[in-house]
Amino acid sequence: MKRYGMFVNGEHVKSERNAWLPVIDPSLETVIAEVPDASAADVDRAVSAARAAFDTGGWPQTTAQDRGRLLFKLANKIRDEAGPLAELECRNTGKPIVEAEFDIQDAATCFEYYGGLATKIQGHVNPVPDNALSLTLREPVGVAGQIIPWNYPLVMAAWKLAPALAAGCACVLKPAEQTPLTVLELASWLPEIGFPPGVVNIITGLGEPAGSSLVAHPDVDKIAFTGSAAVGKLILKSAADTIKRVTLELGGKSPNIFFADADFEAAIDGALFGVFINQGEVCSAGSRILVQKSIYAKFVDAFAEKSKKILLGPPMDRATKMGPLVSKEQYDRVRGYQEIGKGEARLVAGGGRPKGFDKGYFVEPTIFADVDNNARIAREEIFGPVAAVIPFENEADAVRIANDSPYGLAAAVWSRDIFRALRVVKAVRAGIVWVNHMQPTYVEAPWGGYKQSGFGRELGPWGMEEYLEAKQVHINLSEQPIGWY
């Protein structure tokens, strides 16, 4: 078992009180590592390091070219270490090794993308009526506090760190206490790559006190959070005390809409992938499956039958399609919703713990049919492999049901009628809408939601905008006095 230190001011350190948290392999329910349990004092130490790097350490004055080169080097290092990183991610999260390998490559691509974008930050010349030159400069926000979830640990760290560093911000990042290992490995390479001390700091610990102290800290200029809507609301309230800038990527209950004219086999595959990839632990999971009534019975039967072919197994087995859930807490939560669903709808697949698994937080891919959109399994984010299939009559009915949710992160529509598909795209209240696909995510395109799915955007140039301030500069080109007196 390995003990990791937090990464503060360029060094691995213990917590002030020398307290430790266990990190669990969810497939075996065994402790594989320990990480420091940070206190408010530890958070203050990390924020002070970031503040110094930003205010006096010269990081914002580093040229965009040099910041970009450092991000390129980090991307290359991730690719060089992709094998061990994927295995560590697999053991820490329970996700299948094949998926973990994709995640590591996605993280490298994200750092690489923002390495290139660092030199593309542009100001503006404003046309004004006076004999003057009016400019808009773009400058880094300052110290960014970043809190990430446990479902895509290294990818989420890249989504937060890469745009902030490209913009010239200094960072204090808190990974989820369940899955801190890959970002701590990444932090250990930063000094050799050339990142100055204090520019990136990684604190480990629980939401209270570590996360809450980071949000409340007066020397943090911005908070970026990905996680549940309930925690997002607490963060927003706390950040108001110091008027921090905040971006929130919160929960989802995404509708995956299937019209009768969709390619049937592609639709079934899209429904399966949309809700069962990564064990359903996906904020954009297509967990509300809306199916037109004329194909409803056939769809439900095929969907249920094909779900039974999903192979559950050890995450390191390359044949495994679904591993365990990330923790005992999440396992209990999903099992609870499986039981709730049995009282609300018709169970057509799964619904419990798979046979033959004595260890690990495994649950069956679960499908409920004939679900009312007001049922708990249709309205509440489960964050696990539980699908709610809902029938609809026509296009207007599909849009009505799709929008009848407190969330608005993502949606998908399946139809060969491009006119209908585009009408639905425009009508659905969601930040991401896919047509005849589910879950493709590209670093070049914006990611974020409507309603209680949060605000602000990650990825693409939009992601870096969240870490930049706009400064107006007025240069008087006339030497004449103002003459107001």
C-alpha positions in Angstrom: 0.0 0.0 0.0 1.3 3.4 -1.0 1.0 6.6 0.9 0.7 9.8 -1.2 1.4 13.3 -0.1 -0.6 16.3 -1.1 1.2 18.6 -3.6 1.7 22.1 -2.2 4.2 24.7 -3.4 6.1 22.1 -5.6 6.4 19.5 -2.8 4.6 16.4 -1.5 3.5 17.1 2.0 1.5 15.5 4.8 -1.6 17.1 6.4 -1.0 19.4 9.3 -2.5 16.9 11.7 -0.9 13.9 10.1 -4.3 12.4 9.3 -4.9 10.0 6.5 -7.8 8.7 4.4 -8.0 5.2 2.9 -8.4 4.8 -0.9 -10.4 1.7 -1.8 -10.3 -0.6 -4.8 -14.1 -0.9 -5.4 -13.7 -4.3 -7.2 -12.1 -6.0 -4.3 -13.1 -3.7 -1.4 -9.5 -3.4 -0.3 -7.4 -0.4 0.7 -4.8 0.3 -2.1 -3.4 3.6 -0.8 -3.7 6.4 1.8 -3.8 10.1 1.2 -3.7 13.1 3.6 -7.0 14.3 5.2 -6.6 18.0 4.7 -7.7 20.5 7.3 -8.6 24.2 6.8 -5.0 25.0 7.7 -3.7 22.8 4.9 -6.1 24.5 2.4 -4.7 27.9 3.6 -1.2 26.7 3.0 -2.0 25.6 -0.6 -3.9 28.9 -1.3 -1.0 30.9 0.1 1.3 29.1 -2.3 -0.9 29.7 -5.3 -1.4 33.4 -4.3 2.3 33.9 -4.1 2.9 32.2 -7.4 0.3 34.5 -9.0 1.1 37.8 -7.2 4.9 37.7 -6.9 6.1 34.5 -8.5 5.7 35.8 -12.1 3.4 33.1 -13.4 1.0 35.5 -15.1 3.9 37.3 -16.7 5.2 34.0 -18.2 4.7 34.3 -22.0 1.8 32.5 -23.5 4.3 30.5 -25.6 6.1 29.3 -22.5 2.9 28.3 -20.8 1.8 26.5 -23.9 5.1 24.6 -24.1 4.7 23.4 -20.5 1.2 22.1 -21.3 2.6 20.3 -24.3 5.3 18.7 -22.2 2.7 17.6 -19.7 0.5 16.1 -22.4 3.5 14.1 -23.7 4.4 12.9 -20.2 0.8 11.6 -19.8 1.1 9.7 -23.0 4.5 8.3 -22.0 3.0 7.0 -18.7 -0.4 6.1 -20.2 -0.2 2.4 -19.3 0.5 2.8 -15.6 -1.9 5.7 -15.3 -4.8 3.7 -16.9 -4.2 0.8 -14.6 -4.2 3.1 -11.5 -7.4 4.8 -12.7 -8.9 1.4 -13.3 -8.0 0.2 -9.8 -9.1 3.4 -8.1 -12.5 3.9 -9.9 -13.5 0.4 -10.9 -14.1 1.4 -14.5 -13.0 -1.1 -17.2 -9.4 -0.8 -18.3 -10.4 -0.2 -21.9 -12.4 2.9 -20.8 -9.6 4.0 -18.5 -7.2 3.9 -21.4 -9.5 6.2 -23.4 -9.7 8.6 -20.5 -5.9 8.9 -20.1 -5.6 9.8 -23.8 -8.5 12.3 -23.5 -6.7 14.0 -20.6 -3.5 14.3 -22.6 -5.4 15.7 -25.5 -7.0 18.3 -23.3 -3.6 19.6 -22.0 -2.4 19.6 -25.6 -5.4 21.6 -26.9 -5.0 24.3 -24.3 -1.3 24.3 -24.9 -2.1 25.5 -28.4 -4.9 27.8 -27.2 -2.6 29.7 -24.8 -1.2 31.8 -27.6 -4.7 32.6 -29.0 -5.9 34.8 -26.2 -6.9 38.0 -27.9 -7.9 41.5 -26.9 -10.0 44.0 -28.8 -9.8 47.5 -30.1 -13.1 49.3 -29.3 -14.3 52.0 -31.7 -15.1 55.1 -29.6 -16.1 58.6 -30.7 -13.3 60.5 -28.9 -9.8 61.2 -30.1 -8.6 58.2 -28.1 -7.6 54.6 -28.3 -9.9 52.2 -26.4 -8.6 48.7 -25.8 -9.9 45.6 -24.1 -7.2 43.4 -22.5 -7.7 39.8 -21.3 -6.1 38.9 -18.1 -6.1 35.8 -15.8 -8.7 35.8 -13.0 -6.1 34.9 -10.3 -6.2 32.0 -8.0 -8.6 29.3 -9.1 -10.1 26.8 -6.6 -11.2 23.6 -8.5 -13.2 20.7 -7.1 -13.7 17.6 -9.3 -15.8 14.4 -9.0 -14.8 10.8 -8.8 -16.2 9.4 -12.1 -13.5 10.7 -14.5 -10.7 11.7 -12.2 -7.8 12.6 -14.5 -10.1 13.8 -17.3 -11.9 16.2 -14.9 -8.6 17.4 -13.5 -7.4 18.2 -17.1 -10.7 20.0 -17.9 -10.0 22.3 -14.9 -6.2 22.7 -14.8 -5.5 23.0 -18.6 -7.6 26.1 -19.4 -6.7 27.8 -16.1 -3.0 27.3 -16.6 -3.2 28.4 -20.2 -4.9 31.6 -19.1 -2.2 32.3 -16.5 -4.1 31.4 -13.4 -2.6 29.6 -10.4 -4.6 26.6 -9.1 -5.6 24.7 -6.0 -7.4 21.5 -7.1 -9.2 19.2 -4.8 -10.0 15.7 -6.2 -12.8 13.6 -4.8 -11.6 11.7 -1.7 -12.5 8.4 -3.4 -10.3 8.9 -6.5 -7.3 11.1 -5.9 -4.5 8.9 -7.1 -3.9 9.7 -10.8 -3.9 13.5 -10.3 -1.4 13.0 -7.5 0.8 11.0 -9.8 0.5 13.8 -12.4 1.5 16.4 -9.8 4.7 14.6 -9.1 5.9 15.3 -12.7 5.3 19.0 -12.6 8.6 20.2 -11.1 10.6 18.2 -13.7 8.5 19.5 -16.5 9.2 23.0 -15.4 6.1 24.3 -13.6 7.1 26.9 -11.0 6.3 26.1 -7.3 2.8 27.1 -6.3 1.3 27.3 -9.7 -0.5 23.9 -9.3 -1.4 22.6 -5.8 -3.4 19.5 -5.1 -5.1 19.0 -1.7 -6.8 15.8 -0.7 -9.6 15.4 1.9 -13.3 15.5 2.5 -15.8 18.0 1.3 -15.9 19.3 4.8 -13.5 20.8 5.8 -11.2 20.7 2.7 -13.7 21.6 0.0 -15.7 24.1 2.0 -12.5 25.9 3.2 -11.3 26.2 -0.4 -14.7 27.7 -1.5 -14.8 30.2 1.5 -11.1 31.3 1.3 -10.9 35.0 0.7 -7.7 34.7 -1.4 -9.4 32.4 -4.0 -10.7 34.4 -6.9 -12.8 31.7 -8.7 -14.3 28.3 -7.9 -14.9 25.7 -10.6 -16.9 22.8 -9.5 -18.2 19.6 -11.1 -20.5 17.4 -9.0 -24.0 17.2 -7.6 -26.6 19.9 -7.7 -27.0 19.8 -3.9 -23.4 20.5 -3.3 -23.3 23.1 -6.1 -26.0 25.1 -4.3 -23.9 25.1 -1.1 -20.9 26.3 -3.1 -22.9 29.1 -4.7 -24.1 30.3 -1.3 -20.6 30.2 0.3 -18.9 31.9 -2.7 -21.4 34.8 -2.4 -19.7 35.9 0.9 -16.6 36.8 -1.0 -18.2 37.5 -4.4 -16.2 34.8 -6.2 -16.6 34.0 -9.8 -18.2 30.5 -10.0 -18.7 27.9 -12.7 -20.9 24.9 -11.9 -21.2 21.7 -13.9 -23.9 19.8 -12.0 -26.2 16.9 -12.4 -28.3 15.7 -15.2 -31.3 13.5 -16.1 -30.8 13.5 -19.8 -33.5 12.5 -22.2 -32.5 10.1 -25.0 -35.3 10.4 -27.5 -36.1 7.7 -30.0 -38.6 8.3 -32.9 -40.1 5.5 -34.8 -38.1 6.2 -38.0 -34.7 5.9 -36.2 -32.3 3.1 -37.3 -33.5 0.5 -34.9 -30.3 -1.4 -34.2 -28.3 1.8 -33.9 -31.0 3.2 -31.5 -30.7 0.1 -29.2 -26.9 0.4 -29.1 -27.2 4.1 -28.4 -29.6 3.6 -25.6 -27.3 1.0 -24.0 -24.2 3.0 -24.4 -25.9 6.2 -23.3 -26.9 4.9 -19.9 -24.5 2.0 -19.1 -21.1 3.4 -20.1 -18.8 3.9 -17.1 -21.3 2.0 -15.0 -23.8 4.8 -15.5 -21.7 7.1 -13.4 -21.9 9.9 -16.0 -23.5 13.3 -15.5 -24.8 13.3 -19.0 -26.1 9.7 -19.0 -29.2 9.2 -21.1 -31.1 7.7 -18.2 -34.5 8.9 -19.3 -35.2 6.9 -22.5 -38.1 8.3 -24.4 -39.6 6.0 -27.1 -42.4 6.6 -29.5 -45.3 4.4 -28.8 -45.4 2.8 -32.3 -42.1 1.1 -31.6 -42.3 1.1 -27.8 -42.9 -2.6 -27.1 -40.4 -3.8 -29.6 -37.8 -1.4 -28.3 -38.3 -2.3 -24.7 -37.9 -6.0 -25.5 -34.8 -5.6 -27.5 -33.2 -3.1 -25.1 -33.8 -5.5 -22.1 -32.5 -8.5 -24.0 -29.4 -6.8 -25.2 -28.6 -5.4 -21.8 -28.3 -8.9 -20.5 -25.3 -9.4 -22.7 -23.3 -6.7 -21.0 -20.3 -8.4 -19.4 -19.7 -7.5 -15.8 -16.3 -8.4 -14.4 -12.9 -7.5 -13.0 -12.0 -4.0 -14.3 -8.5 -5.1 -15.5 -10.1 -7.8 -17.7 -10.2 -6.3 -21.3 -13.4 -8.2 -22.0 -15.3 -6.4 -19.1 -17.9 -3.9 -20.2 -19.1 -2.8 -16.7 -17.1 -2.8 -13.5 -18.2 -2.0 -9.9 -19.5 1.3 -8.7 -16.9 3.6 -7.2 -17.7 3.2 -3.5 -19.9 1.5 -0.9 -21.9 4.8 -0.5 -22.7 4.9 -4.2 -23.5 1.2 -4.3 -26.0 1.7 -1.5 -27.5 4.7 -3.3 -28.0 2.8 -6.6 -29.4 -0.3 -4.8 -31.8 2.0 -3.1 -33.1 3.4 -6.4 -33.4 -0.1 -7.8 -35.8 -0.9 -5.0 -37.6 2.4 -5.4 -38.1 1.7 -9.1 -39.7 -1.7 -8.4 -42.5 0.2 -6.7 -42.9 2.8 -9.4 -42.6 0.9 -12.7 -42.2 -2.4 -14.5 -38.8 -4.0 -14.1 -37.6 -5.6 -17.4 -33.9 -6.2 -16.7 -31.5 -6.4 -13.8 -32.7 -4.8 -10.5 -30.2 -6.2 -8.1 -26.6 -7.4 -7.4 -25.3 -9.8 -10.1 -24.9 -13.4 -9.1 -21.4 -14.8 -8.5 -20.0 -11.5 -7.2 -19.1 -11.9 -3.6 -16.7 -8.9 -3.5 -16.9 -5.5 -5.1 -19.6 -2.9 -5.5 -21.3 -4.5 -8.5 -24.9 -3.9 -9.6 -26.8 -5.2 -12.6 -27.6 -3.1 -15.6 -31.2 -2.2 -14.7 -34.1 -1.2 -16.9 -37.6 0.0 -15.8 -40.3 0.3 -18.4 -43.7 2.2 -18.4 -42.1 4.9 -16.2 -44.1 8.0 -15.4 -42.0 11.1 -15.8 -43.0 12.2 -12.3 -41.6 9.0 -10.8 -38.5 9.4 -8.6 -36.4 7.2 -10.9 -37.3 9.6 -13.7 -36.7 12.9 -11.9 -33.7 12.2 -9.5 -30.2 11.7 -10.6 -29.2 8.1 -9.7 -25.7 8.2 -11.2 -25.6 4.5 -11.8 -26.8 1.9 -14.4 -30.5 2.4 -14.0 -32.6 3.3 -17.1 -36.2 4.7 -17.1 -38.1 4.0 -20.3 -40.9 6.4 -21.0 -43.4 6.2 -23.9 -44.5 9.3 -25.9 -47.0 10.0 -28.6 -45.5 12.5 -31.0 -42.9 15.2 -31.4 -44.6 17.7 -29.2 -45.1 15.1 -26.5 -41.5 14.1 -26.6 -40.3 17.7 -26.2 -42.7 18.3 -23.4 -41.5 15.2 -21.4 -37.8 16.0 -22.2 -38.1 19.5 -20.8 -40.1 18.5 -17.8 -37.0 18.1 -15.6 -35.1 20.4 -13.2 -32.0 19.5 -15.1 -30.8 20.5 -18.6 -27.3 19.1 -19.2 -27.6 16.9 -22.2 -30.1 15.2 -24.6 -30.1 13.1 -27.7 -32.6 12.6 -30.5 -32.7 9.7 -32.9 -34.5 10.1 -36.2 -33.8 9.8 -40.0 -35.9 12.9 -40.5 -33.3 15.7 -40.3 -36.0 18.4 -40.1 -37.7 16.8 -37.1 -34.3 16.2 -35.5 -33.3 19.9 -35.8 -36.7 21.1 -34.5 -36.2 18.9 -31.4 -32.6 20.2 -31.1 -33.9 23.7 -30.9 -36.8 22.9 -28.6 -35.0 20.9 -26.0 -33.6 22.9 -23.1 -30.1 21.4 -22.7 -26.6 22.6 -23.1 -25.5 19.6 -25.2 -27.7 17.9 -27.8 -26.6 14.9 -29.9 -28.3 13.6 -33.0 -28.2 9.9 -33.8 -25.4 9.5 -31.2 -25.0 9.6 -27.4 -22.1 10.8 -25.3 -19.4 12.0 -27.8 -17.3 14.6 -26.0 -14.7 16.8 -27.7 -12.3 19.2 -26.1 -13.0 21.6 -29.0 -16.8 22.0 -28.1 -18.5 23.7 -25.1 -19.7 21.5 -22.2 -22.2 22.7 -19.7 -25.9 22.8 -18.9 -29.2 24.8 -18.4 -31.3 25.1 -15.3 -30.1 23.1 -12.3 -27.4 21.5 -14.3 -25.3 24.6 -13.6 -23.9 27.6 -15.5 -20.6 28.4 -17.3 -18.9 26.3 -19.8 -15.9 24.0 -19.9 -13.8 22.9 -22.9 -13.1 24.8 -26.2 -12.3 28.5 -26.1 -15.4 28.8 -23.8 -13.6 26.9 -21.1 -10.7 29.4 -21.1 -13.0 32.4 -21.1 -14.1 31.3 -17.6 -10.6 32.0 -16.4 -10.1 35.4 -18.0 -11.1 38.9 -17.0 -11.8 41.7 -19.4 -10.0 45.0 -18.7 -10.9 48.3 -20.5 -7.9 50.6 -21.2 -8.5 54.2 -22.5 -5.6 56.1 -24.0 -6.3 59.8 -24.6 -4.7 60.8 -27.9 -5.3 64.5 -27.4 -3.2 66.7 -25.0 -6.1 69.1 -24.5 -7.4 69.4 -20.9 -10.7 67.8 -20.1 -12.0 71.3 -19.3 -15.0 70.5 -17.1 -14.3 73.3 -14.5 
